[in-house]
């Protein structure tokens, strides 16, 4: 399976490792300090640096790198080097040594499988040789009772942390899978191209001026779409935009026109409809949209802004008509109804009444 090494994916990976590294390094400090006690000033300084400072340094190195994914891989290799060094400092005491190797090995396997685990073992050996060359090698395999107790927090809490991180990642992948299904089933050809939509708007404006018809322009958009895109990613927000487009298309008549000039924004031209009927339509769209977000599709929560402008003789051009609707959508309060549900029959009746 190809690995997504885009910057966004790399930063996301670094964040997941950062959370587990904070917990792992802090818990490791407990049993390493107990095993090496009383130690010395330099040893305690290195333990504090590795236990509390290194996770934050590693995260900053990753997120400010041009390739966060590769930078985080290097950080994980350094974790293995440090672990090898602490084996020498603990004189290879059996339980804490095996526990420390298991922790960094778990991180290596979950990152890139067996091949990365083997690289981690080589890094462990490098750490052992480097620190051994400075401190010398002393082997004491016994594990005193106090060290066993000091290992218990790591044995209990770290697997829970890794499990929670895996669960969160699985939930994220499920949301993306559902979002991909929505985007894949979305056909942009069902929308009118913007230039043709504007041309029809100009024609409708002329007919309305002749007194032969009336119409309303509605601008429906997702509030703070770009900020939500930065927070949740492009795929989920494209799916949210696609869902809104599907709902709008399902509510309008075949004679009405809708176009989508930008993701998360829709222009709707409702023929033979006043502002009251247009408002009823957009309220149904808002209700169905809120329900879609809340019914387990895994979409982010979005708020809708709606701008409605009915034809009036004071409109100078079709551009002014559209611009006024866009301005009103900006001024409108964002709406996210509490999931008011219309049955198929009730929705059909509402549409029928609106079309009359």
C-alpha positions as CSV (number, residue, x, y, z in Angstrom):
1,X,0.0,0.0,0.0
2,X,1.4,3.4,-1.0
3,X,2.0,5.8,1.9
4,X,0.7,9.3,1.6
5,X,3.7,11.4,2.2
6,X,2.1,14.8,1.6
7,X,2.9,17.4,4.2
8,X,-0.6,17.3,5.7
9,X,-0.3,13.5,6.2
10,X,3.2,13.9,7.6
11,X,2.1,16.5,10.2
12,X,-0.8,14.3,11.1
13,X,1.5,11.3,11.6
14,X,3.9,13.5,13.7
15,X,1.0,14.5,15.9
16,X,0.0,10.9,16.6
17,X,3.5,9.9,17.5
18,X,3.9,13.1,19.6
19,X,1.0,12.1,21.9
20,X,2.3,8.6,22.5
21,X,5.9,9.8,22.9
22,X,5.0,12.2,25.7
23,X,3.3,9.4,27.6
24,X,6.0,6.8,26.8
25,X,9.0,9.0,27.7
26,X,7.5,10.1,30.9
27,X,6.6,6.6,32.0
28,X,10.0,5.3,31.0
29,X,11.6,7.9,33.2
30,X,10.0,6.3,36.2
31,X,11.5,2.9,35.9
32,X,14.8,4.1,34.4
33,X,15.3,6.4,37.3
34,X,14.4,3.7,39.8
35,X,16.8,1.2,38.1
36,X,19.8,3.6,37.9
37,X,19.3,5.2,41.4
38,X,21.2,6.9,42.9
39,X,23.0,7.7,39.6
40,X,24.7,11.1,39.2
41,X,24.0,14.7,38.2
42,X,24.8,14.2,34.5
43,X,22.7,11.0,34.4
44,X,19.7,12.7,36.0
45,X,20.0,15.7,33.6
46,X,19.9,13.3,30.6
47,X,16.9,11.4,32.0
48,X,14.9,14.6,32.5
49,X,16.0,15.8,29.0
50,X,14.9,12.6,27.4
51,X,11.8,12.1,29.5
52,X,10.3,15.6,29.4
53,X,12.0,17.7,26.7
54,X,12.8,15.4,23.8
55,X,9.1,14.7,22.9
56,X,8.6,18.5,22.2
57,X,11.9,18.9,20.4
58,X,11.1,15.9,18.2
59,X,7.6,17.3,17.3
60,X,9.0,20.7,16.4
61,X,11.7,19.1,14.2
62,X,9.0,17.1,12.4
63,X,6.4,19.8,11.8
64,X,8.9,22.4,10.6
65,X,10.6,20.0,8.3
66,X,10.0,20.0,4.5
67,X,9.1,16.3,4.8
68,X,7.5,15.8,8.2
69,X,6.9,12.0,7.6
70,X,10.6,11.3,7.0
71,X,11.6,13.6,9.8
72,X,9.4,11.7,12.2
73,X,10.9,8.5,11.0
74,X,14.3,9.8,12.0
75,X,12.9,10.8,15.4
76,X,11.7,7.2,15.9
77,X,15.2,5.9,15.0
78,X,16.7,8.3,17.6
79,X,14.2,6.9,20.1
80,X,15.7,3.5,19.5
81,X,19.3,4.9,19.9
82,X,18.3,6.4,23.2
83,X,16.7,3.2,24.4
84,X,19.9,1.3,23.6
85,X,21.8,3.8,25.7
86,X,19.5,3.4,28.6
87,X,20.0,-0.4,28.5
88,X,23.6,0.2,29.3
89,X,22.8,2.7,32.1
90,X,20.4,0.2,33.7
91,X,23.1,-2.5,33.4
92,X,20.7,-4.6,31.3
93,X,18.3,-5.3,34.1
94,X,15.9,-7.8,32.6
95,X,12.4,-6.4,33.0
96,X,13.0,-2.7,32.4
97,X,15.3,-3.5,29.5
98,X,12.8,-5.8,27.8
99,X,10.0,-3.3,28.5
100,X,11.9,-0.4,27.0
101,X,12.8,-2.4,23.8
102,X,9.2,-3.5,23.5
103,X,8.0,0.1,23.7
104,X,10.3,1.4,20.9
105,X,9.8,-1.8,18.9
106,X,6.0,-1.3,19.0
107,X,6.4,2.2,17.7
108,X,8.6,1.0,14.9
109,X,6.2,-1.8,13.8
110,X,3.1,0.5,13.8
111,X,5.1,3.0,11.7
112,X,6.4,0.9,8.8
113,X,6.2,-2.8,9.6
114,X,9.0,-5.3,10.1
115,X,11.5,-3.6,7.9
116,X,11.4,-0.5,10.1
117,X,11.6,-2.7,13.3
118,X,14.8,-4.2,12.0
119,X,16.2,-0.8,11.4
120,X,15.2,0.1,15.0
121,X,17.1,-2.9,16.4
122,X,20.2,-1.7,14.5
123,X,19.7,1.7,16.1
124,X,19.3,0.0,19.5
125,X,22.7,-1.7,19.0
126,X,24.2,1.7,18.0
127,X,23.0,3.2,21.2
128,X,24.4,0.3,23.3
129,X,27.8,0.6,21.7
130,X,28.0,4.4,21.9
131,X,27.0,4.6,25.6
132,X,28.9,1.4,26.4
133,X,32.1,3.0,25.0
134,X,31.6,5.9,27.5
135,X,30.3,4.1,30.6
136,X,31.6,0.7,30.1
137,X,29.5,-2.5,30.2
138,X,28.2,-3.9,33.4
139,X,25.5,-6.7,33.2
140,X,23.1,-7.2,36.1
141,X,20.1,-9.2,34.9
142,X,18.3,-9.3,38.2
143,X,15.3,-7.1,38.6
144,X,14.8,-5.8,42.2
145,X,11.2,-5.6,43.5
146,X,11.1,-1.8,43.5
147,X,12.0,-1.8,39.8
148,X,9.2,-4.2,39.1
149,X,6.7,-1.8,40.8
150,X,8.2,1.1,38.8
151,X,7.6,-0.8,35.6
152,X,3.9,-1.3,36.2
153,X,2.7,2.2,35.1
154,X,4.3,1.6,31.7
155,X,2.9,-2.0,31.5
156,X,-0.6,-0.7,32.2
157,X,-0.9,2.8,30.7
158,X,1.3,2.7,27.5
159,X,-0.7,-0.1,25.8
160,X,-3.8,1.8,26.6
161,X,-2.3,4.9,24.9
162,X,-1.3,3.0,21.8
163,X,-4.8,1.3,21.7
164,X,-6.6,4.6,21.9
165,X,-4.4,6.1,19.2
166,X,-5.2,3.1,17.0
167,X,-8.9,3.4,17.7
168,X,-8.8,7.1,16.8
169,X,-6.9,6.4,13.6
170,X,-9.4,3.7,12.6
171,X,-12.3,6.1,13.3
172,X,-10.7,8.7,11.1
173,X,-10.2,6.2,8.3
174,X,-13.8,5.2,8.6
175,X,-14.9,8.8,8.3
176,X,-12.7,9.3,5.2
177,X,-14.1,6.1,3.7
178,X,-17.7,7.4,4.1
179,X,-16.6,10.8,2.7
180,X,-15.0,9.2,-0.3
181,X,-18.2,7.3,-1.0
182,X,-20.1,10.6,-1.0
183,X,-17.6,12.3,-3.2
184,X,-17.4,9.4,-5.6
185,X,-21.2,9.4,-6.0
186,X,-21.4,13.1,-6.6
187,X,-21.8,14.1,-10.3
188,X,-21.0,17.8,-10.9
189,X,-22.6,17.6,-14.3
190,X,-26.0,17.8,-12.6
191,X,-25.2,21.5,-12.0
192,X,-25.4,24.3,-14.5
193,X,-22.1,25.9,-15.5
194,X,-21.6,29.3,-14.0
195,X,-21.4,31.2,-17.3
196,X,-24.7,29.6,-18.4
197,X,-26.3,30.2,-15.0
198,X,-25.4,33.9,-15.3
199,X,-26.8,34.0,-18.8
200,X,-30.1,32.6,-17.7
201,X,-30.2,34.9,-14.8
202,X,-29.9,37.9,-17.2
203,X,-32.8,36.5,-19.3
204,X,-34.9,36.0,-16.2
205,X,-34.2,39.5,-15.1
206,X,-35.5,40.9,-18.4
207,X,-38.7,38.8,-18.2
208,X,-39.3,39.9,-14.6
209,X,-39.0,43.5,-15.7
210,X,-41.7,42.9,-18.3
211,X,-43.9,41.8,-15.5
212,X,-44.4,38.3,-17.0
213,X,-42.8,36.4,-14.1
214,X,-41.0,36.6,-10.8
215,X,-37.9,34.8,-9.4
216,X,-35.6,34.6,-6.4
217,X,-31.9,34.1,-6.2
218,X,-30.6,32.1,-3.2
219,X,-26.9,31.8,-2.2
220,X,-26.4,28.9,0.0
221,X,-22.9,28.3,1.5
222,X,-21.1,26.5,4.3
223,X,-19.9,29.0,6.9
224,X,-16.1,29.2,7.4
225,X,-15.5,26.5,4.7
226,X,-11.8,27.2,4.2
227,X,-11.1,27.1,8.0
228,X,-13.0,23.8,8.3
229,X,-11.0,22.5,5.3
230,X,-7.8,23.3,7.1
231,X,-9.0,21.6,10.2
232,X,-10.7,18.5,8.8
233,X,-8.9,18.0,5.5
234,X,-10.0,18.4,1.9
235,X,-11.7,15.0,1.5
236,X,-14.2,15.4,4.4
237,X,-15.1,19.0,3.4
238,X,-15.5,18.1,-0.3
239,X,-17.9,15.4,0.9
240,X,-19.8,17.9,3.1
241,X,-20.1,20.2,0.1
242,X,-21.2,17.4,-2.1
243,X,-23.9,16.4,0.4
244,X,-25.2,20.0,0.5
245,X,-25.3,20.1,-3.3
246,X,-27.2,16.8,-3.4
247,X,-29.8,18.1,-0.9
248,X,-30.2,21.4,-2.9
249,X,-30.6,19.5,-6.1
250,X,-33.2,17.2,-4.5
251,X,-35.3,20.0,-3.3
252,X,-35.5,22.3,-6.4
253,X,-37.7,21.7,-9.4
254,X,-36.4,20.7,-12.8
255,X,-37.0,24.2,-14.1
256,X,-34.8,25.8,-11.4
257,X,-31.1,26.3,-11.9
258,X,-28.2,25.7,-9.5
259,X,-24.5,26.1,-10.0
260,X,-21.5,25.7,-7.7
261,X,-18.8,28.3,-8.4
262,X,-16.7,27.2,-5.4
263,X,-16.6,24.2,-3.1
264,X,-19.2,24.8,-0.3
265,X,-21.1,27.6,-2.2
266,X,-24.2,27.3,-4.4
267,X,-26.1,29.8,-6.5
268,X,-29.8,28.8,-6.9
269,X,-32.2,30.5,-9.4
270,X,-35.8,29.7,-8.3
271,X,-38.2,30.6,-11.1
272,X,-41.8,31.7,-10.4
273,X,-40.9,31.7,-6.6
274,X,-41.1,34.5,-4.1
275,X,-38.9,35.0,-1.1
276,X,-41.4,33.1,1.1
277,X,-41.4,30.0,-1.0
278,X,-37.6,30.2,-1.4
279,X,-37.2,30.5,2.4
280,X,-39.3,27.3,2.9
281,X,-37.0,25.5,0.4
282,X,-33.8,26.6,2.1
283,X,-35.2,25.7,5.6
284,X,-35.8,22.1,4.4
285,X,-32.3,22.0,3.0
286,X,-30.9,23.2,6.3
287,X,-32.9,20.5,8.2
288,X,-31.8,17.7,5.9
289,X,-28.2,19.0,6.0
290,X,-28.1,19.0,9.8
291,X,-29.6,15.5,9.8
292,X,-27.0,14.2,7.3
293,X,-24.2,15.5,9.5
294,X,-25.6,13.9,12.6
295,X,-26.7,10.5,11.2
296,X,-23.4,8.8,11.3
297,X,-22.0,9.7,7.9
298,X,-18.9,10.9,9.6
299,X,-19.0,14.4,8.2
300,X,-17.8,17.5,10.1
301,X,-20.4,19.8,11.6
302,X,-21.1,22.6,9.3
303,X,-23.3,25.7,9.6
304,X,-25.2,27.1,6.6
305,X,-25.6,30.7,5.6
306,X,-28.3,31.6,3.2
307,X,-28.9,34.9,1.3
308,X,-32.3,35.4,-0.5
309,X,-33.1,38.2,-2.9
310,X,-36.5,38.3,-4.7
311,X,-36.7,40.2,-8.0
312,X,-37.4,43.9,-7.6
313,X,-37.5,46.7,-10.2
314,X,-34.7,48.5,-8.4
315,X,-32.2,45.8,-9.6
316,X,-29.9,47.3,-12.2
317,X,-28.3,44.1,-13.5
318,X,-28.0,40.4,-13.0
319,X,-24.6,40.9,-11.4
320,X,-26.1,43.3,-8.8
321,X,-28.9,40.7,-8.1
322,X,-26.3,38.0,-7.4
323,X,-24.0,40.2,-5.5
324,X,-26.8,41.3,-3.2
325,X,-27.7,37.7,-2.5
326,X,-24.1,36.9,-1.7
327,X,-23.8,39.9,0.7
328,X,-27.0,38.8,2.5
329,X,-25.5,35.3,2.9
330,X,-22.5,36.9,4.5
331,X,-24.6,38.9,6.9
332,X,-27.0,36.1,7.7
333,X,-26.6,34.2,11.0
334,X,-25.1,30.7,10.4
335,X,-27.8,28.1,10.8
336,X,-27.5,24.5,12.0
337,X,-31.0,23.2,12.9
338,X,-31.3,20.5,15.6
339,X,-32.1,17.9,13.0
340,X,-35.8,18.5,12.2
341,X,-36.8,15.6,10.1
342,X,-39.3,15.6,7.3
343,X,-40.7,12.3,6.1
344,X,-40.6,11.6,2.4
345,X,-44.3,12.3,2.1
346,X,-44.2,15.5,4.2
347,X,-41.2,16.7,2.2
348,X,-43.1,16.0,-1.0
349,X,-46.1,17.8,0.2
350,X,-43.9,20.8,1.2
351,X,-42.3,20.9,-2.2
352,X,-45.7,20.6,-3.9
353,X,-47.1,23.5,-1.9
354,X,-44.1,25.6,-2.7
355,X,-44.4,24.9,-6.4
356,X,-48.0,26.1,-6.5
